[in-house]
Amino acid sequence: MRIKLYDEVRRLRRQGLSYKRIIEVVRERYGVCLRKSNISYWTRGIHSPYNGIHIPSAEFLKPSRELAYIIGVVAGDGYVHRRSKPRKSYNPMYIGLRVKDREFAEEFSRCLGTVLKRKPPKLGWLKGLFVVELKCKVLYELLKKPLDIERIKRFIEHSIECRSAFLRGFFDSEGTIDKTGKIRVCNTDITLLGYVKQLMESLGIKTTGPHLLVKRGTAFIDPRNGKKYRTRKDVYVLYIRAESRLVFYQRIGFTIKRKQQRLEDFLIRTGRLSLQPNLPYFFLHSYLDEITYTTVQLYIICFGFRPKNIHGKSHHYGPDRMEQHFVGRGVGLLSWLGIPTA
């Protein structure tokens, strides 16, 4: 209530109303009588009920693609948690993600920063995984599991873009695509998969399922440590139909590069996606042996390309090495397109 009054007072003051008139308007609308000192402190920025928190409760969250993506990620591999044994008068709540794909973690971090109106949290590194984690009571209360679908619907179904962002986040977390182009998503919550199926169909994507994939109590061996475990819940699977894979690529897709690349390769290989590259002059140069280091530098400046290693950091190649790298890539691409290089 204090936050609503705070926003109302600042809005009325920007309209040029006096302190006395603001008190009267607030009393008429909210039945609360404010003091002139409160109005003075609020309008001059000395005090604020936000207390440094930009989003104090879920009521102040606005539907957006970033928020929908966060919801989709937390519905899968993401997590929210709080301490099981909190300190007295201090019980922080966390939202986070641990994954092996850097671009996935970076996108999740960017979305958190946008939604919470703060700098994106920095990526950590733990046991071979990229980690994104921060304290956030609002998102914890909204996304604690089991997910309340009725509560998050208004953020997901706000627009087509929000639906697509939610599904992309969910498929980044739980979705897989094999070498034959088969796309599926698995989860233990059959109600959630039913809702995902409904959203997919609203975007024109046909699915089959959800079907029971693994029964509760099934034994399996963890490849990471070789230990034997048993599943505690039933696992269900939802498949994307073959005729809808192109629509899935166009309207949802993957943030994770290796998954997106596998989907693109399958669609190109089966003729469903035609490759119409807008290639720069560098790659269409008829005489690749004559390419100079200056040409390479010009290409980098114009098109923003720089070779990167597995960790996403730019290589610092010398003139000969960089020229060799670009020529090799140019010859390979031209050969793949059927363009003679000699």
C-alpha positions in Angstrom: 0.0 0.0 0.0 2.8 2.4 0.9 4.4 1.8 -2.5 1.2 2.6 -4.3 0.8 5.8 -2.3 4.4 6.7 -3.0 4.0 6.3 -6.8 0.7 8.2 -6.7 2.2 11.1 -4.7 5.2 11.4 -7.1 2.9 11.3 -10.1 0.6 14.0 -8.7 3.5 16.2 -7.8 4.9 16.0 -11.4 1.5 17.3 -12.5 2.1 20.4 -10.4 -0.3 19.8 -7.5 0.5 21.3 -4.1 1.1 19.3 -1.0 -2.4 20.3 0.4 -4.1 19.2 -2.9 -2.1 15.9 -3.0 -3.3 15.1 0.6 -6.9 15.7 -0.4 -6.6 13.5 -3.6 -5.0 10.7 -1.7 -7.6 10.8 1.0 -10.4 10.7 -1.6 -9.0 7.8 -3.5 -7.4 5.6 -0.8 -8.9 6.8 2.4 -5.5 7.5 3.9 -4.4 10.9 5.3 -0.7 11.6 4.6 1.4 14.2 6.4 3.1 17.0 4.5 6.5 15.7 5.8 5.9 12.3 4.1 5.0 13.9 0.8 8.1 16.2 1.1 10.5 13.3 1.8 9.0 11.2 -1.0 9.0 13.9 -3.7 12.5 15.1 -2.9 13.9 11.5 -3.0 15.0 11.5 0.7 12.9 8.5 1.7 11.4 5.7 -0.4 9.3 2.6 0.6 11.1 0.6 -2.1 14.1 0.5 0.2 16.5 -0.1 -2.7 14.3 -2.9 -4.2 13.0 -2.0 -7.7 10.4 -4.8 -7.8 9.0 -5.2 -4.2 6.2 -7.7 -5.0 4.8 -9.8 -7.9 2.1 -7.3 -8.4 4.7 -4.9 -9.8 6.0 -7.4 -12.4 5.1 -6.5 -15.9 4.6 -9.1 -18.7 7.6 -9.2 -21.0 9.6 -11.7 -23.1 12.4 -11.7 -20.6 10.1 -12.6 -17.7 8.4 -15.3 -19.8 11.8 -16.8 -20.7 12.8 -16.8 -17.0 9.6 -18.7 -16.1 10.2 -21.2 -18.8 13.8 -21.8 -17.6 12.8 -22.2 -14.0 10.0 -24.6 -15.0 12.9 -26.8 -16.3 16.5 -26.8 -15.2 16.3 -23.5 -13.3 15.7 -23.4 -9.5 14.4 -21.3 -6.7 15.2 -22.2 -3.1 15.6 -20.8 0.4 17.7 -21.9 3.4 16.4 -24.9 5.2 17.8 -23.6 8.5 17.7 -19.8 8.2 19.4 -17.4 10.5 17.2 -15.5 12.9 15.4 -12.7 11.1 17.3 -13.4 7.9 16.0 -15.9 5.3 17.3 -15.1 1.8 15.5 -16.6 -1.2 17.4 -17.4 -4.4 16.8 -18.0 -8.1 19.4 -19.6 -10.2 20.6 -21.8 -13.0 23.5 -24.2 -13.5 24.3 -25.3 -17.1 27.2 -26.3 -19.3 26.2 -23.9 -22.2 27.6 -20.4 -21.8 25.1 -18.7 -24.1 22.2 -20.2 -22.1 23.6 -18.9 -18.9 24.3 -15.5 -20.4 20.7 -15.2 -21.8 19.2 -16.1 -18.4 21.5 -13.6 -16.7 20.5 -10.9 -19.2 16.7 -11.6 -18.7 17.1 -11.4 -14.9 18.8 -8.0 -15.2 16.1 -6.7 -17.4 13.2 -7.9 -15.3 14.7 -6.8 -12.0 16.0 -3.5 -13.4 19.6 -4.1 -12.3 22.9 -5.2 -13.8 22.8 -8.8 -15.0 24.4 -11.1 -12.4 27.9 -12.3 -13.3 28.5 -15.9 -14.4 30.1 -18.2 -11.9 31.9 -21.5 -12.6 31.4 -24.6 -10.4 32.2 -28.2 -11.2 32.3 -27.7 -15.0 29.1 -25.7 -15.1 28.2 -22.0 -15.6 26.3 -20.7 -12.6 23.9 -17.8 -12.4 22.3 -17.0 -9.0 21.0 -14.1 -7.1 18.7 -13.3 -4.2 15.1 -12.4 -5.2 12.1 -12.8 -3.0 9.6 -11.8 -5.7 10.7 -14.4 -8.2 11.0 -17.0 -5.5 7.4 -16.5 -4.4 6.1 -16.5 -8.0 8.1 -19.5 -9.2 8.4 -21.8 -6.2 7.6 -25.4 -7.1 5.1 -26.9 -7.8 4.4 -24.1 -10.2 1.0 -22.4 -9.9 0.1 -22.3 -13.6 -2.9 -20.1 -13.0 -0.7 -17.5 -11.4 1.9 -17.4 -14.2 -0.6 -17.5 -17.0 -0.9 -13.7 -17.3 2.8 -13.3 -17.8 3.0 -16.1 -20.5 -0.2 -15.5 -22.5 0.2 -11.7 -22.6 1.3 -11.9 -26.3 2.6 -14.3 -28.9 6.2 -13.1 -28.2 5.7 -14.0 -24.5 4.4 -17.5 -25.4 7.4 -18.1 -27.7 9.8 -16.8 -25.1 8.4 -19.1 -22.4 8.5 -22.1 -24.7 12.1 -21.3 -25.8 13.2 -21.1 -22.1 11.4 -24.4 -21.4 13.0 -26.2 -24.4 16.4 -24.8 -23.6 16.1 -26.4 -20.2 14.2 -29.7 -20.9 14.2 -30.1 -24.7 16.4 -32.3 -26.7 17.0 -32.9 -30.4 18.8 -36.0 -31.8 20.7 -36.4 -35.0 17.5 -37.5 -36.9 15.9 -34.2 -36.0 13.4 -35.6 -33.4 12.5 -32.9 -30.9 11.1 -33.9 -27.5 10.7 -32.4 -24.0 10.6 -34.3 -20.8 9.3 -33.4 -17.3 7.8 -35.0 -14.2 4.8 -32.6 -14.1 2.2 -33.9 -16.5 0.0 -30.8 -15.9 2.8 -28.5 -17.0 3.4 -30.6 -20.1 -0.3 -30.4 -20.9 -0.1 -26.6 -20.7 3.0 -26.5 -22.9 1.1 -28.6 -25.4 -1.7 -26.1 -25.4 0.7 -23.2 -26.0 2.4 -25.1 -28.8 -0.9 -25.7 -30.6 -1.8 -22.0 -30.2 1.3 -21.2 -32.2 0.4 -23.8 -34.9 2.9 -26.5 -33.7 1.5 -30.0 -33.6 2.6 -32.4 -30.8 2.0 -35.9 -29.6 1.8 -36.8 -25.9 2.4 -36.4 -23.1 3.3 -40.1 -22.8 4.8 -41.9 -19.8 8.5 -42.3 -20.5 10.0 -43.6 -17.2 8.0 -45.2 -14.4 8.5 -44.2 -10.8 11.0 -46.5 -9.1 12.9 -47.4 -12.3 16.6 -48.0 -11.6 19.2 -46.1 -13.6 23.0 -45.5 -13.4 24.3 -42.0 -13.2 27.0 -41.7 -15.9 28.8 -39.0 -13.9 29.6 -41.2 -10.9 28.6 -44.7 -11.9 26.2 -45.0 -9.0 22.8 -46.6 -9.2 19.6 -44.6 -8.4 15.9 -45.0 -8.7 13.5 -42.4 -10.1 11.2 -40.9 -7.4 8.6 -39.6 -9.9 7.1 -40.6 -13.2 8.7 -38.9 -16.2 6.5 -37.9 -19.2 7.6 -36.9 -22.7 6.1 -34.6 -25.3 7.1 -34.9 -29.0 7.1 -32.3 -31.8 5.5 -33.8 -34.9 7.8 -34.0 -38.0 5.6 -31.6 -40.1 5.9 -29.0 -37.4 9.7 -28.9 -36.9 10.1 -26.0 -39.4 7.4 -24.0 -37.6 9.1 -24.7 -34.3 12.4 -23.4 -35.7 10.7 -20.3 -37.0 8.6 -19.4 -34.0 10.5 -20.8 -31.0 13.9 -22.3 -31.7 16.8 -22.7 -29.2 19.1 -20.3 -27.4 21.7 -23.0 -27.1 23.8 -23.0 -30.2 24.5 -26.7 -30.4 20.8 -27.5 -30.3 19.9 -24.8 -32.8 22.7 -25.8 -35.1 21.5 -29.5 -35.1 18.0 -28.4 -35.9 19.2 -26.1 -38.8 21.4 -28.9 -40.2 18.4 -31.3 -40.1 16.1 -28.9 -41.9 18.7 -28.0 -44.5 19.5 -31.7 -45.1 15.8 -32.6 -45.6 15.2 -29.7 -47.9 12.7 -28.0 -45.5 15.0 -25.0 -45.0 16.6 -23.4 -48.0 20.0 -21.7 -47.5 20.0 -18.3 -49.0 23.2 -16.7 -47.5 23.8 -13.0 -47.8 27.6 -13.5 -48.2 30.0 -10.6 -48.0 32.5 -10.0 -50.8 35.2 -11.6 -48.6 33.8 -15.1 -49.0 32.9 -14.7 -52.7 36.4 -13.5 -53.7 37.5 -15.5 -56.8 41.1 -15.6 -55.9 41.5 -16.6 -52.3 45.3 -16.8 -52.5 45.4 -13.1 -53.0 43.5 -12.2 -49.8 45.7 -10.0 -47.6 45.8 -9.3 -43.9 44.3 -5.9 -44.6 41.3 -7.6 -46.2 40.9 -9.7 -43.0 41.0 -6.6 -40.8 38.5 -4.8 -43.0 36.1 -7.8 -42.8 36.4 -7.9 -39.0 35.6 -4.1 -38.7 32.7 -4.3 -41.2 31.0 -7.5 -40.0 32.1 -7.8 -36.4 33.4 -11.3 -36.7 36.3 -12.6 -34.6 37.2 -16.3 -34.1 36.4 -17.5 -30.6 37.5 -20.5 -28.6 35.3 -23.0 -26.7 35.0 -20.6 -23.7 33.7 -17.8 -25.9 36.8 -15.7 -25.6 38.4 -14.1 -28.7 41.6 -15.5 -30.1 44.4 -13.1 -30.7 45.8 -14.4 -34.0 48.8 -12.9 -35.8 48.6 -11.8 -39.4 49.6 -15.1 -40.9 47.5 -17.2 -38.6 44.4 -15.1 -38.9 44.7 -15.0 -42.7 45.0 -18.8 -42.7 42.0 -19.2 -40.5 39.8 -17.0 -42.7 41.0 -18.5 -45.9 40.3 -22.0 -44.6 36.8 -21.1 -43.6 36.2 -19.3 -46.9 37.3 -22.3 -49.0 35.2 -24.7 -46.9 32.1 -22.6 -47.2 32.5 -22.0 -50.9 33.0 -25.8 -51.5 29.9 -26.6 -49.5 27.9 -24.2 -51.6 29.3 -25.7 -54.8 31.2 -22.6 -55.8 34.6 -23.4 -57.4 37.6 -21.9 -55.6 40.3 -22.4 -58.2 
